[in-house]
Amino acid sequence: MLFSKISLLSNSHEIFEKELLPHIDALKTFAFHLTYDEDDANDLVQETYLKAHRFIDRYIQGTNAKAWLFKILKNAYINHYRKRSKQPTRVDFEDIVSYHDSDDSSFTGYLDLREELFDSMMGDEVTIAINALPIDFRTVVLLCDVEGFTYEEISKIIDVPIGTVRSRLFRARNMLKEKLKTYAQNLGYKDKRGVNKTGQKPGKKEEE
């Protein structure tokens, strides 16, 4: 019995180091864009790993560790960092730590962007625009367009139907388009939608 416990502890430690810790940078980026505060983000990531360590026996080795961790972090944020909102729903970690993908083949990989890389690649204006989105819309953009989660994975992480994920992404991207329209025009981009080869909008005759 003693040896089995020692073996279990050793295996849990190995899983924690090899499958969970490699995602710490992605978690920090996500936490920062939720909290806007480096200290709060670090605290949130620390709590996420403490919860993950506590419930490591619920994690199935070889499944989507990143999605499991993101779900823990998102619910930790709901429990502790949305208290300023209208009576946020508290989440029972006992219910969410058993998250696993039903089909890992649907996982298409992810783009793990650290904060500095996120800013340099996307530009300050884009980052500001994303951060200005309401939390629910900002979350799906970060999870989908930055972290590369599938709709199914996002649905499980934030506990909403896939249809809601799609709807929020559609609305969030439209919000971003409006916010970035002026920025794009300043960079020299022109909106060519609805313009034909002659440079005229459809239905408008050229002046003689």
Secondary structure, DSSP 8 states (H G I E B T S, - for coil): -HHHHHHHHHHHHHHIIIIIGGGHHHHHHHHHHHHS-HHHHHHHHHHHHHHHHHTGGGS-TTS-HHHHHHHHHHHHHHHHH-TTSSS-----HHHHTT---S-GGG--------HHHHHHHH-HHHHHHHHTS-HHHHHHHIIIIIT---HHHHHHHHT--HHHHHHHHHHHHHHHHHHHHHHHHHTT----TT--TTS--TT-----
